[in-house]
Amino acid sequence: MKFISTRGQTEPLGFSDAVATGLAPDGGLFLPETMPQFSAADLARFEPLGYAELCFEFLRRFATEIPAETLRALVAKSYTTFADPGIAPLKPLGKNRYVLELFHGPTLAFKDFALQLLGNLYGHQCEVRRETINVLGATSGDTGAAAIHGLLGKPGTAIFVLYPDGRVSPLQERQMACTGAENVFALAVDGSFDDAQTALKEIFGDQIFRKHHRLSAVNSVNIARVLAQCVYYLWAWLRLPAGERRNVEFVVPTGNFGNVLAGWWLQQMGVPIAGFKVATNQNDILHRMFSTGEYRIGAVQPSAAPSMDIQVASNFERFIYASVGRDPARVREVMATFKATGAYRFEQFDRGIFSSSRCTDAEIPAIIARVFREDGYLVDPHTACGFKELNPDRVSVVLATASPAKFPETIQAAVGIEPKHPSLEALKSRPIKKHLIKATPAAITAFIERHAV
Ligand SMILES: *Cc1c(COP(=O)(O)O)cnc(C)c1O
């Protein structure tokens, strides 16, 4: 299987090269050249499989150049770190309502599904190519923690994560800075997330430095991340009673369009899914897009669901590609207009099987309290955005993207209970090891020079 760029000006690459490259050199995002199709017979055959085996069966259609037994072992290892034997348990709430718990990985948020696997793919690449890899990323919270836990202690790798000092939650900081691992560097920058991001872009733009240290990025557009996320939709679909499957609507709290894109790709592969709801917080670029057909940038307002506080949905270009008839020239035109003017209006926009909703900060605690009262179930502030309103004509599966224990203040204020999780409690007694650093490319590259593998 080859992977092509949405902008059509990059040579198609195999799976491992597309994973190692991240963003395509023409500025576009990688997509599978063709979507494999799963037949009813395939789906029936998948039904009895455990999570890791299902993931292997799915990924082998894409990672065709990795020997099957190697891939199977890498996938199996990636899900041994999950605390729940069901990996992604599907829990029934009331009539026609389910929640898919995606927070049983090491950092208690759904990003572990992709980043545990990505860490093992990097580790494998080091072995095969007999090279070391230095991973560099910037985070406003969950991604950095999940990326660190994907690479923790892996020989031949080091990971450097930049985050704005004092502006991530104390628990998120501890997840990054209390691992005790020699190959993990939590870099607290003196500045905002945007400052860190800007410095990072400049460092990646320096081809000589980048090549010399075999730098790799962990951003949400990596093709391995999207594909790994397709699997839990398939898993959930297979766990539903057969009579409900064709009427399912997945409700996805999202900001970057990464998570919901994965579900939609699975539908494009022939799995009968009735709909997707894009559930945003008050940073609602995607809700405005799906309700009006206009993609227009807004100013970020910090919210109680911080992992969805984004201005530009970095994965949305993959949806644009499909909506302009898979024409890379049109994608380039849309992206150029959007970059120049901050907006693009799609004429005769067809939202297809998508619907959307927006949840303000004022609504989040009320929703947490309502779901707790009605269903006896505690949701985190991101998941709460999904519960804003459910379509009564569908079977709704709401994706629970993080554990409520990661956001104790919001939960305490909403329902008067402080959720605890043993892994987070354990972190509180461990020493923090972080490096304070200026948000300049010079300071950051000097640090990497000293610590790279
Ligand atoms: C990252 C994250 C999201 C948003 O994911 P997208 O990639 O924007 O779809 C939602 N909830 C939590 C808890 C997250 O960490």
The ligand as an SDF file (V2000), in Angstrom:
LIG
                    3D

 15 15  0  0  0  0  0  0  0  0999 V2000
   -6.6530   15.5000   21.9020 C   0  0  0  0  0  0  0  0  0  0  0  0
   -7.9350   15.3740   22.6360 C   0  0  0  0  0  0  0  0  0  0  0  0
   -9.1780   15.6440   22.0170 C   0  0  0  0  0  0  0  0  0  0  0  0
   -9.2940   16.1470   20.5920 C   0  0  0  0  0  0  0  0  0  0  0  0
   -8.8020   15.2720   19.6470 O   0  0  0  0  0  0  0  0  0  0  0  0
   -8.8190   15.6180   18.0790 P   0  0  0  0  0  0  0  0  0  0  0  0
   -7.5250   15.1180   17.5360 O   0  0  0  0  0  0  0  0  0  0  0  0
   -8.9520   17.0860   18.0040 O   0  0  0  0  0  0  0  0  0  0  0  0
   -9.9710   14.9120   17.4940 O   0  0  0  0  0  0  0  0  0  0  0  0
  -10.3370   15.4370   22.7520 C   0  0  0  0  0  0  0  0  0  0  0  0
  -10.2920   15.0290   24.0360 N   0  0  0  0  0  0  0  0  0  0  0  0
   -9.1260   14.7760   24.6680 C   0  0  0  0  0  0  0  0  0  0  0  0
   -9.1560   14.3490   26.0890 C   0  0  0  0  0  0  0  0  0  0  0  0
   -7.9130   14.9340   23.9990 C   0  0  0  0  0  0  0  0  0  0  0  0
   -6.7510   14.6770   24.6400 O   0  0  0  0  0  0  0  0  0  0  0  0
  1  2  1  0
  2  3  1  0
  2 14  2  0
  3  4  1  0
  3 10  2  0
  4  5  1  0
  5  6  1  0
  6  7  2  0
  6  8  1  0
  6  9  1  0
 10 11  1  0
 11 12  2  0
 12 13  1  0
 12 14  1  0
 14 15  1  0
M  END
$$$$
